[in-house]
Amino acid sequence: MATTRTAHTVWNGDLPSGSGQVTLDSSGLGTYDVTWKARAEQAEGKTSPEELIAAAHSACFSMAFSHALGEENKGAPEEVHTTADVSFQPGEGITGIHLTLKARVPGLSQEDFARIADAAKTGCPVSAALTGTTITLDATLEG
């Protein structure tokens, strides 16, 4: 069954001095402040598109890794801890994503761990989306 998840952002002002709020609509988990400064300099209690991508990527990769273990009958992990570092360079955009995985999986060999982790990196739907995807837009100018 296909699902759609929704978030929205309201932005006020120009890029350097403006600000916005990102709301997670589907989950209702909250609204988060976003600014250019939080994106290009220091977060200072605000988020950025890159941090939101990092959150999505770390969650997706952790799920993909756990799924891959199950598909190979390697058992359930005791814990999967994934960090995603999304690098952003003003004027260039996102310049790289580095995933760091730490996992406890009883009885899993180092060779199987490395192979399954690499497959999860490729098989994670967020990884696939970030390699290139069709982007569509509905735009309405209100006034």
C-alpha positions in Angstrom: 0.0 0.0 0.0 1.4 3.4 -1.0 1.6 6.2 1.5 2.2 9.9 1.3 3.7 11.9 4.1 3.3 15.7 4.2 5.2 18.6 5.7 4.9 22.3 4.9 7.0 25.4 5.3 5.9 29.0 5.7 8.7 31.5 4.9 8.7 35.2 5.5 11.2 37.7 4.2 14.2 37.5 2.0 16.8 34.7 2.1 19.5 36.2 4.4 17.3 37.8 7.0 14.0 35.9 6.6 12.8 33.0 8.5 10.3 30.2 8.3 8.7 27.3 10.1 8.6 23.7 8.9 5.6 21.7 10.2 5.5 17.9 10.1 1.9 17.5 9.1 1.5 13.8 8.8 2.8 12.9 12.2 1.8 16.2 13.9 5.1 15.9 15.8 5.9 19.6 15.6 6.8 22.8 14.0 10.5 23.8 13.7 12.1 27.2 13.0 14.3 27.4 9.9 16.6 30.2 8.7 19.4 30.7 6.2 21.8 31.3 9.0 20.9 27.9 10.5 21.6 26.4 7.0 24.8 28.2 6.1 26.4 28.9 9.5 25.4 27.8 13.0 22.1 26.1 13.9 21.5 28.2 17.0 18.3 26.2 17.9 16.9 26.2 14.4 16.9 23.5 11.7 17.7 23.3 8.0 16.7 21.2 5.0 20.0 19.4 5.3 19.3 18.4 9.0 15.8 17.2 7.9 17.4 15.1 5.1 20.0 13.7 7.6 17.1 12.7 9.9 15.3 11.0 7.1 18.4 9.3 5.8 19.6 8.0 9.1 16.1 6.5 9.9 15.7 5.0 6.4 19.1 3.5 6.4 18.6 1.9 9.9 15.4 0.4 8.7 17.0 -0.9 5.4 19.8 -2.4 7.4 17.5 -4.2 9.8 15.3 -5.4 6.8 18.4 -6.7 5.0 19.4 -8.7 8.1 16.0 -10.3 8.2 16.0 -11.0 4.5 19.2 -13.0 4.9 18.0 -14.7 8.1 20.8 -13.2 10.1 18.5 -12.4 13.0 17.4 -9.1 14.5 19.9 -6.6 15.6 20.1 -5.6 19.3 20.7 -2.0 18.3 21.3 -0.1 15.1 22.7 3.5 15.5 23.1 5.5 12.3 24.4 9.0 12.0 24.0 10.9 8.7 26.2 13.9 8.1 24.8 16.1 5.3 27.4 18.6 4.1 26.1 21.9 2.5 28.2 24.5 0.8 26.5 27.8 0.0 26.6 28.4 -3.7 27.1 24.7 -4.4 24.4 22.9 -2.5 24.6 19.5 -0.8 28.1 18.3 -1.4 28.0 14.9 0.3 26.3 12.6 2.8 28.3 10.4 5.1 26.6 7.6 7.0 28.1 6.2 10.1 26.6 2.9 11.3 27.2 1.2 14.7 25.2 -2.0 15.2 25.0 -4.9 17.6 24.0 -8.1 15.8 24.8 -11.3 17.7 26.5 -13.9 15.6 27.0 -11.8 12.5 30.5 -12.0 10.8 32.4 -8.9 9.9 32.2 -9.9 6.2 28.4 -10.3 6.3 28.1 -7.0 8.3 30.1 -5.1 5.7 28.2 -6.6 2.8 24.8 -6.1 4.3 25.6 -2.5 5.3 26.7 -1.7 1.8 23.6 -3.2 0.3 21.4 -1.2 2.8 23.2 2.0 1.7 22.2 1.3 -1.9 18.8 -0.2 -1.1 17.5 2.5 1.3 14.7 4.4 -0.5 16.1 7.8 0.7 19.5 6.9 -0.7 17.9 6.1 -4.0 15.9 9.3 -4.0 19.0 11.4 -3.3 20.8 10.0 -6.3 18.4 11.7 -8.7 14.6 11.8 -8.9 11.9 13.5 -10.8 10.7 16.6 -9.0 7.3 18.0 -9.8 5.8 21.4 -8.7 2.4 23.0 -8.3 2.9 26.7 -7.8 0.3 29.3 -6.8 1.0 33.0 -6.4 -1.3 34.4 -3.8 -1.9 38.0 -3.4 
